[in-house]
Amino acid sequence: MTLNYLTKINVKILNEAFFKEFPLPFYATPESAGVDLRACIDSDVIVFPGDRFLCSTGLAFDLNNANLAMFLIPKSGLGHKKGIILGNSIGLLDSDYHLECFVSVWNTGNEAFTIQRGMYVAQAYFAPVARVEWNVVNVFNRTVKRTGGFGSTGKGL
């Protein structure tokens, strides 16, 4: 089955000099789900264990669609190898946010980490937004055989 979800997103370049040196975010492979965002900084920044740094991307986005959201996701290699994750776990840019996109970089590792100009600091993933209305009930109409929670299905760990 072939699905085509190509959607044009308006992007504003906030640092022209940086993007003469580095390309706009792009899909690294034909099957990449996200695009990598770079550290748009003038010089290296050292993030010590336990510290956070609000990193500029040099870009602002206009999703121009209330049914679309942009999620900022940590780079798996940085997270696993260096303990570098996002300060808020996952970032969310709503369609009506048009200011600069920043990445909250958090060092959960044991060693200082240097963010270098132009290095990848996060991934951006775009997904549809499902809007809901609450239907208040006293009893659910279906029965499920499920108990527990908070790791109850992780029996193999």
C-alpha positions as CSV (number, residue, x, y, z in Angstrom):
1,M,0.0,0.0,0.0
2,T,1.3,3.4,-0.9
3,L,0.5,6.5,1.2
4,N,1.4,10.0,0.2
5,Y,1.3,12.5,3.0
6,L,3.6,15.2,1.5
7,T,2.6,18.5,3.1
8,K,4.3,21.8,2.5
9,I,5.4,23.6,5.7
10,N,6.3,27.3,5.8
11,V,9.7,27.8,7.3
12,K,11.3,31.1,8.2
13,I,15.1,31.3,8.3
14,L,16.1,33.4,11.3
15,N,19.9,33.1,10.8
16,E,20.8,33.6,7.2
17,A,24.6,33.1,7.8
18,F,24.0,29.8,9.5
19,F,21.9,28.4,6.7
20,K,24.4,29.4,4.1
21,E,26.7,27.1,5.9
22,F,24.2,24.3,6.7
23,P,21.2,23.0,4.7
24,L,17.6,23.2,5.9
25,P,16.4,20.0,7.8
26,F,16.0,17.1,5.4
27,Y,15.0,13.4,5.4
28,A,18.3,11.5,5.6
29,T,16.8,8.4,3.9
30,P,13.7,7.7,1.8
31,E,12.1,6.1,4.8
32,S,13.2,8.5,7.5
33,A,10.2,9.5,9.7
34,G,11.8,12.7,11.0
35,V,14.2,15.4,10.0
36,D,17.2,16.4,12.1
37,L,17.4,19.8,13.6
38,R,20.8,21.5,14.1
39,A,22.3,23.6,16.8
40,C,22.3,27.1,15.4
41,I,24.9,28.5,17.8
42,D,28.0,30.7,17.2
43,S,30.4,28.7,19.3
44,D,30.5,25.5,21.3
45,V,28.4,25.2,24.4
46,I,29.3,22.8,27.2
47,V,26.4,21.2,29.0
48,F,27.4,19.7,32.3
49,P,25.7,16.7,33.9
50,G,22.3,17.7,35.2
51,D,22.3,21.0,33.3
52,R,20.0,22.1,30.5
53,F,20.6,24.4,27.5
54,L,17.9,26.0,25.4
55,C,19.4,25.5,21.9
56,S,18.5,27.7,19.0
57,T,17.6,26.0,15.7
58,G,17.5,29.3,13.8
59,L,14.1,28.4,12.3
60,A,10.5,29.3,12.8
61,F,7.7,27.1,11.4
62,D,4.2,27.8,10.3
63,L,2.4,24.5,10.0
64,N,-0.6,26.4,8.5
65,N,-2.9,23.5,9.5
66,A,-4.7,23.1,12.8
67,N,-4.8,19.3,12.1
68,L,-1.0,19.0,12.1
69,A,1.6,19.2,14.9
70,M,5.4,19.1,15.0
71,F,7.0,17.0,17.7
72,L,10.6,17.4,18.8
73,I,12.2,14.0,19.7
74,P,15.6,13.3,21.2
75,K,18.3,11.8,18.9
76,S,18.5,8.1,20.0
77,G,22.3,7.9,19.7
78,L,22.8,11.0,21.8
79,G,20.4,9.7,24.4
80,H,21.8,6.2,24.7
81,K,25.5,7.0,24.3
82,K,25.8,10.4,26.0
83,G,22.6,10.8,28.1
84,I,21.5,13.8,26.0
85,I,17.8,14.0,25.9
86,L,15.2,16.8,25.7
87,G,14.4,18.8,28.9
88,N,10.7,18.2,28.4
89,S,11.0,14.6,27.1
90,I,9.2,15.5,23.9
91,G,8.6,18.9,22.5
92,L,5.3,20.0,20.8
93,L,4.9,22.8,18.4
94,D,1.3,23.6,17.8
95,S,0.2,24.9,14.4
96,D,-0.3,28.4,15.8
97,Y,3.2,28.7,17.3
98,H,5.2,30.8,14.8
99,L,8.2,31.9,17.0
100,E,11.7,30.3,16.9
101,C,11.9,26.6,17.5
102,F,14.2,25.9,20.4
103,V,15.4,22.5,21.7
104,S,15.7,22.1,25.4
105,V,18.9,19.9,25.6
106,W,19.3,18.1,29.0
107,N,22.5,16.3,30.0
108,T,21.4,13.2,32.1
109,G,24.8,11.6,31.6
110,N,27.8,11.5,33.9
111,E,30.2,13.7,31.7
112,A,30.1,17.2,30.3
113,F,28.8,17.2,26.7
114,T,29.8,19.8,24.1
115,I,27.2,21.0,21.6
116,Q,29.0,22.0,18.5
117,R,27.8,24.5,15.9
118,G,25.7,22.7,13.3
119,M,25.4,19.3,15.2
120,Y,22.1,17.5,15.3
121,V,20.4,18.1,18.6
122,A,16.9,16.7,18.0
123,Q,14.5,15.3,15.4
124,A,11.3,16.9,14.2
125,Y,8.4,14.6,13.4
126,F,5.1,15.8,12.0
127,A,1.8,14.1,12.8
128,P,-1.9,14.6,12.5
129,V,-3.9,16.0,15.5
130,A,-7.0,14.1,16.6
131,R,-9.4,16.5,18.4
132,V,-11.7,15.0,20.9
133,E,-14.9,15.9,22.8
134,W,-15.6,14.4,26.2
135,N,-18.5,12.0,26.6
136,V,-19.1,11.7,30.3
137,V,-20.4,8.3,31.3
138,N,-21.0,6.5,34.6
139,V,-20.1,3.1,33.2
140,F,-18.1,2.0,30.2
141,N,-20.1,0.0,27.6
142,R,-17.3,-2.5,26.9
143,T,-15.4,-4.9,29.1
144,V,-11.7,-5.5,28.9
145,K,-9.6,-8.1,30.6
146,R,-6.8,-5.8,31.8
147,T,-5.5,-5.0,35.3
148,G,-2.5,-3.2,36.6
149,G,-0.6,-0.4,34.9
150,F,2.7,1.4,35.2
151,G,4.8,-1.4,33.9
152,S,2.4,-4.3,34.5
153,T,2.9,-5.7,31.0
154,G,6.7,-5.6,31.2
155,K,7.0,-9.1,32.6
156,G,10.1,-9.9,30.6
157,L,12.2,-7.2,32.1
